[in-house]
Amino acid sequence: MGLSAIAKRRSIHIQFVVGPSITPRQVQTQPDISPALPSVSVLPRLRAFLEQFCQHLGIKFHWTQAGIAVLHLSDEIASRLDGLRTSGYTCKLALSQELALAHEDAELFVPGSYRWDRFLEIARHEAKVCRQYVVEIPGFLEANLTEEPETEIGQLIYEPHLLSHWRLSYRTQQMTRHKVIDLTVNLVTGNLESGYYRNLSGCRLDHNPLPFLNQAKRRLGFKTAYKIMSDQIRCLLAQEDPTWAMTATRQLEHEIQALASYYEDRLAGETTNELLLFEQDKRILELKCRSQPRVLASPFATALIYIPMISYLVVIGKKTLCLRYDPISGQAVY
């Protein structure tokens, strides 16, 4: 799906392209964590990734010391990691070069190692799309409850939310830089939030819903939700510093002018040359396509998350309003 937007600041033309959307299905989700180089500063991220990977795939593990993990792999997990018909086994992982040298029986688990690449490949495959239910919210909802908790006069009900991580790629002929954002759309109300993924970090998610909670029917389709997200990305881009685009636009104008001068000199001695004019237009078009500043927005991990929402009915005069409260973000949703 291709979309374009014009940045009106100083008449800068920035191409905005939105990648294909993803439709959720029933798989699990994993974060996309790709540190560039192994160092002490990334050890907590490696540990967090490994723990989440094991928890979501049901791998039993324990830490023998900081940076050394022992994993008990079942036949199923071993087959996914090392090929079909691989029997289950126990492996020890070291999260740094130093620890791997100190523990000869441990395999290195850092970006670029065999184990890291295999785990990351599985995580990325699982992270494309998922459907999960929030079954535990710290201080509010416990996973082992057998009946709905008291919410005063409100009703607790699951409402579907589409959460999507987007990779924004800012590109010119001279540079490319990336940024990742997450956007969430309530498929009942259409309400959009940014950064909601952080709110879920302390919650527990599961394939199956809590049995005592009903599920609200979604009123918005996935295409509508992606449209809401892409419109929000346009708004965010319009508020950013356009210096990078201004610099690229000036460079492009200079190159177009130089190319036009080159063909002007070649055409000076000729009365008509349609082939040369066609070549000039073609090369200018190619230059614009290659050097025009653009932002590519691609959703790379999408989740259909069912959030327990508290719904209140409020009567004001002759009107009855439905108010919602999100216990995860602690915000009212209208």
C-alpha positions as CSV (number, residue, x, y, z in Angstrom):
1,M,0.0,0.0,0.0
2,G,1.6,3.3,-1.0
3,L,0.7,6.6,0.5
4,S,2.3,10.1,0.1
5,A,2.3,13.2,2.2
6,I,3.6,16.7,1.5
7,A,5.4,18.5,4.3
8,K,4.4,22.1,4.0
9,R,7.3,23.6,5.9
10,R,9.3,25.6,3.3
11,S,7.8,23.5,0.5
12,I,9.8,20.4,1.2
13,H,8.5,17.3,-0.5
14,I,8.8,14.2,1.7
15,Q,7.5,10.9,0.4
16,F,5.7,8.9,3.1
17,V,5.3,5.2,2.3
18,V,3.4,2.8,4.6
19,G,4.3,-0.9,4.3
20,P,1.7,-3.8,4.1
21,S,-0.4,-4.4,7.2
22,I,-0.4,-7.6,9.2
23,T,-3.5,-9.5,10.3
24,P,-3.3,-11.1,13.7
25,R,-3.6,-14.9,14.1
26,Q,-3.1,-17.3,17.0
27,V,0.7,-17.4,17.8
28,Q,2.9,-16.0,20.5
29,T,4.8,-12.7,20.5
30,Q,8.4,-11.9,21.3
31,P,10.2,-8.5,21.3
32,D,12.6,-7.7,18.5
33,I,15.8,-7.0,20.4
34,S,19.0,-6.7,18.2
35,P,21.9,-5.1,20.0
36,A,24.6,-4.2,17.6
37,L,27.6,-5.3,19.7
38,P,27.9,-7.4,22.9
39,S,29.0,-5.4,25.9
40,V,28.3,-5.0,29.6
41,S,25.6,-2.4,28.8
42,V,23.5,-4.9,26.8
43,L,23.7,-7.8,29.3
44,P,20.4,-6.8,31.0
45,R,18.7,-6.7,27.6
46,L,20.2,-10.1,26.6
47,R,19.0,-11.5,29.9
48,A,15.5,-10.0,29.5
49,F,15.2,-11.4,26.0
50,L,16.3,-14.8,27.0
51,E,13.9,-14.9,30.0
52,Q,10.9,-13.7,27.9
53,F,11.8,-16.2,25.1
54,C,11.9,-19.1,27.6
55,Q,8.7,-18.0,29.4
56,H,6.7,-17.7,26.2
57,L,7.8,-21.0,24.7
58,G,7.5,-22.8,28.0
59,I,11.2,-23.6,28.4
60,K,12.3,-24.4,32.0
61,F,15.5,-22.4,32.9
62,H,17.4,-21.1,35.9
63,W,20.4,-18.8,36.4
64,T,23.5,-20.4,38.1
65,Q,25.1,-17.0,38.3
66,A,24.8,-13.6,36.7
67,G,25.1,-14.1,32.9
68,I,25.0,-18.0,33.0
69,A,21.7,-19.7,32.3
70,V,20.8,-23.4,32.1
71,L,17.9,-24.3,29.8
72,H,16.1,-27.6,29.8
73,L,14.9,-28.1,26.2
74,S,12.0,-30.4,25.4
75,D,12.0,-32.6,22.3
76,E,9.7,-30.0,20.6
77,I,11.9,-27.0,21.3
78,A,15.1,-28.9,20.5
79,S,13.7,-29.9,17.1
80,R,12.9,-26.2,16.4
81,L,16.4,-25.1,17.4
82,D,18.5,-27.9,15.9
83,G,16.3,-29.7,13.3
84,L,13.6,-32.3,13.2
85,R,13.8,-35.4,15.4
86,T,16.4,-33.8,17.8
87,S,15.9,-35.1,21.3
88,G,15.5,-32.8,24.3
89,Y,18.6,-31.9,26.2
90,T,20.0,-29.4,28.7
91,C,22.2,-26.5,27.5
92,K,24.2,-23.8,29.3
93,L,24.4,-20.3,27.8
94,A,26.9,-17.6,28.6
95,L,26.0,-14.0,27.9
96,S,29.5,-12.6,27.4
97,Q,32.8,-13.7,25.9
98,E,34.5,-13.6,29.3
99,L,31.9,-15.9,30.8
100,A,32.1,-18.3,27.9
101,L,35.9,-18.6,28.3
102,A,35.5,-19.2,32.1
103,H,32.8,-21.9,31.6
104,E,34.0,-24.3,28.9
105,D,30.7,-26.2,29.0
106,A,28.7,-23.1,28.2
107,E,27.7,-21.9,24.7
108,L,28.2,-18.2,23.8
109,F,24.8,-16.3,23.6
110,V,25.6,-12.9,22.2
111,P,24.5,-11.2,18.9
112,G,26.2,-13.0,16.0
113,S,26.6,-16.3,17.8
114,Y,24.9,-19.5,16.6
115,R,22.6,-19.7,19.6
116,W,21.6,-16.0,19.4
117,D,20.8,-16.3,15.7
118,R,18.6,-19.3,16.1
119,F,16.7,-17.9,19.1
120,L,16.3,-14.6,17.3
121,E,15.0,-16.3,14.1
122,I,12.3,-18.1,16.1
123,A,11.5,-14.9,18.0
124,R,11.0,-12.9,14.9
125,H,8.9,-15.6,13.3
126,E,6.7,-15.7,16.4
127,A,6.6,-11.9,16.7
128,K,5.0,-11.2,13.4
129,V,1.4,-11.6,14.6
130,C,-0.3,-12.9,17.8
131,R,-3.4,-13.0,19.9
132,Q,-3.2,-12.8,23.7
133,Y,-5.3,-12.1,26.7
134,V,-4.2,-10.1,29.7
135,V,-4.9,-12.4,32.7
136,E,-3.0,-10.6,35.4
137,I,-2.6,-6.9,36.3
138,P,-0.4,-6.0,39.3
139,G,-2.4,-4.6,42.1
140,F,-5.7,-5.1,40.3
141,L,-6.3,-8.6,38.7
142,E,-4.8,-11.9,39.6
143,A,-4.5,-14.8,37.2
144,N,-5.8,-17.4,39.7
145,L,-9.1,-15.7,40.4
146,T,-12.2,-17.8,39.8
147,E,-14.7,-14.9,39.8
148,E,-14.8,-11.3,38.6
149,P,-13.2,-8.9,41.1
150,E,-15.2,-6.0,42.6
151,T,-15.2,-2.9,40.5
152,E,-17.7,-0.8,42.4
153,I,-20.5,0.0,39.9
154,G,-18.5,-0.8,36.8
155,Q,-18.4,-4.0,34.6
156,L,-15.1,-5.7,33.7
157,I,-15.0,-6.8,30.1
158,Y,-12.3,-7.8,27.6
159,E,-11.9,-5.2,24.8
160,P,-9.8,-6.1,21.7
161,H,-6.8,-3.8,21.0
162,L,-4.5,-3.9,18.0
163,L,-1.0,-3.2,19.0
164,S,1.6,-2.8,16.3
165,H,5.3,-1.9,16.3
166,W,6.3,0.3,13.4
167,R,9.8,0.8,12.0
168,L,10.3,4.3,10.6
169,S,13.1,4.5,8.1
170,Y,14.3,8.1,7.2
171,R,16.1,7.9,3.9
172,T,18.0,10.2,1.5
173,Q,20.8,9.4,-0.9
174,Q,23.4,10.2,1.8
175,M,21.9,8.6,4.9
176,T,19.4,6.2,6.4
177,R,18.3,6.1,10.0
178,H,15.6,4.2,11.8
179,K,13.2,4.6,14.7
180,V,10.8,2.2,16.3
181,I,7.4,3.2,17.8
182,D,4.4,1.3,19.0
183,L,0.8,2.3,18.5
184,T,-2.3,0.7,19.9
185,V,-5.9,1.1,18.7
186,N,-8.9,0.1,20.7
187,L,-11.0,-1.8,18.2
188,V,-14.2,-0.9,20.1
189,T,-13.8,2.8,20.5
190,G,-11.1,3.7,18.0
191,N,-9.0,5.3,20.7
192,L,-5.3,5.4,19.8
193,E,-2.4,5.4,22.3
194,S,1.4,5.6,21.8
195,G,3.8,3.6,24.0
196,Y,1.2,1.3,25.4
197,Y,3.6,-1.7,25.0
198,R,5.5,-0.4,28.1
199,N,2.3,-0.6,30.2
200,L,2.0,-4.3,29.4
201,S,5.5,-5.2,30.6
202,G,4.3,-5.8,34.1
203,C,1.2,-7.8,33.1
204,R,0.8,-11.5,32.4
205,L,-0.6,-12.6,29.1
206,D,-1.9,-16.0,28.1
207,H,-3.4,-17.8,25.1
208,N,-6.7,-18.3,27.0
209,P,-8.9,-15.6,28.6
210,L,-10.1,-15.5,32.1
211,P,-13.2,-17.6,32.2
212,F,-15.4,-15.1,34.0
213,L,-14.8,-12.2,31.7
214,N,-17.0,-11.6,28.6
215,Q,-15.5,-10.3,25.4
216,A,-16.7,-7.1,23.6
217,K,-17.3,-7.4,19.9
218,R,-14.9,-5.3,17.8
219,R,-16.5,-2.4,15.9
220,L,-13.4,-1.5,13.8
221,G,-11.7,-3.6,11.2
222,F,-8.0,-4.1,11.0
223,K,-7.7,-1.9,7.9
224,T,-9.4,1.0,9.7
225,A,-7.1,0.5,12.7
226,Y,-4.0,0.7,10.4
227,K,-5.4,3.8,8.8
228,I,-5.7,5.4,12.2
229,M,-2.1,4.5,12.9
230,S,-0.8,5.7,9.6
231,D,-2.6,9.1,10.1
232,Q,-1.0,9.4,13.5
233,I,2.5,8.7,12.0
234,R,1.9,11.5,9.5
235,C,1.0,13.9,12.4
236,L,4.2,12.8,14.3
237,L,6.3,13.4,11.2
238,A,4.8,16.9,10.7
239,Q,5.9,17.9,14.2
240,E,9.5,16.7,13.8
241,D,12.6,18.8,12.9
242,P,12.7,18.9,9.0
243,T,16.4,19.8,8.8
244,W,17.4,16.5,7.4
245,A,14.8,16.8,4.6
246,M,15.7,20.4,3.9
247,T,19.4,19.5,3.4
248,A,18.5,16.6,1.1
249,T,16.1,18.8,-0.9
250,R,18.8,21.5,-1.5
251,Q,21.2,18.8,-2.6
252,L,18.6,17.4,-5.0
253,E,17.9,20.8,-6.5
254,H,21.6,21.4,-7.1
255,E,22.0,18.0,-8.8
256,I,18.9,18.6,-11.0
257,Q,20.2,22.0,-12.0
258,A,23.6,20.5,-12.9
259,L,21.9,17.7,-14.9
260,A,19.7,20.2,-16.7
261,S,22.8,22.4,-17.6
262,Y,24.5,19.3,-19.0
263,Y,21.7,18.5,-21.4
264,E,21.2,22.2,-22.2
265,D,24.7,22.3,-23.6
266,R,24.2,19.1,-25.5
267,L,20.9,20.4,-27.0
268,A,22.4,23.9,-27.9
269,G,23.8,22.8,-31.2
270,E,20.7,20.8,-32.3
271,T,17.3,22.1,-33.5
272,T,15.3,19.1,-32.3
273,N,16.3,15.9,-30.6
274,E,13.4,14.1,-29.1
275,L,15.5,11.1,-28.0
276,L,17.8,13.4,-26.0
277,L,14.9,15.2,-24.4
278,F,13.4,11.9,-23.4
279,E,16.8,10.8,-21.9
280,Q,16.9,14.1,-20.0
281,D,13.5,13.6,-18.5
282,K,14.2,10.0,-17.6
283,R,17.4,10.8,-15.8
284,I,15.9,13.7,-13.8
285,L,13.0,11.4,-12.8
286,E,15.5,8.7,-11.7
287,L,17.4,11.3,-9.7
288,K,14.3,12.4,-7.9
289,C,13.3,8.8,-7.1
290,R,16.8,8.1,-5.8
291,S,17.5,11.2,-3.8
292,Q,14.1,12.6,-2.7
293,P,13.8,12.5,1.1
294,R,11.3,9.9,2.3
295,V,10.0,8.1,5.3
296,L,9.1,4.4,5.0
297,A,6.8,3.2,7.7
298,S,6.5,-0.6,8.1
299,P,4.6,-2.6,10.8
300,F,6.8,-5.5,11.8
301,A,5.2,-7.0,14.9
302,T,1.5,-6.9,15.5
303,A,-0.6,-8.3,18.4
304,L,-4.3,-8.5,19.0
305,I,-4.4,-8.0,22.8
306,Y,-7.6,-8.4,24.8
307,I,-7.5,-5.8,27.6
308,P,-9.8,-6.0,30.7
309,M,-11.6,-2.6,30.7
310,I,-14.0,-1.3,33.3
311,S,-17.2,0.0,31.7
312,Y,-19.5,2.5,33.5
313,L,-22.9,3.7,32.5
314,V,-23.6,7.3,33.5
315,V,-27.0,8.9,33.1
316,I,-26.9,12.7,32.5
317,G,-30.3,14.1,32.0
318,K,-31.9,12.1,29.2
319,K,-28.5,10.9,27.9
320,T,-26.8,7.6,28.9
321,L,-23.0,7.7,28.5
322,C,-20.7,4.7,28.5
323,L,-17.4,5.6,30.2
324,R,-14.3,3.3,30.2
325,Y,-11.4,3.0,32.5
326,D,-8.2,1.2,31.6
327,P,-6.6,-0.4,34.7
328,I,-3.3,-1.0,32.9
329,S,-2.6,2.5,31.8
330,G,-4.6,4.1,34.6
331,Q,-6.5,6.3,32.2
332,A,-10.1,7.0,31.4
333,V,-11.1,6.2,27.8
334,Y,-14.0,8.0,26.1
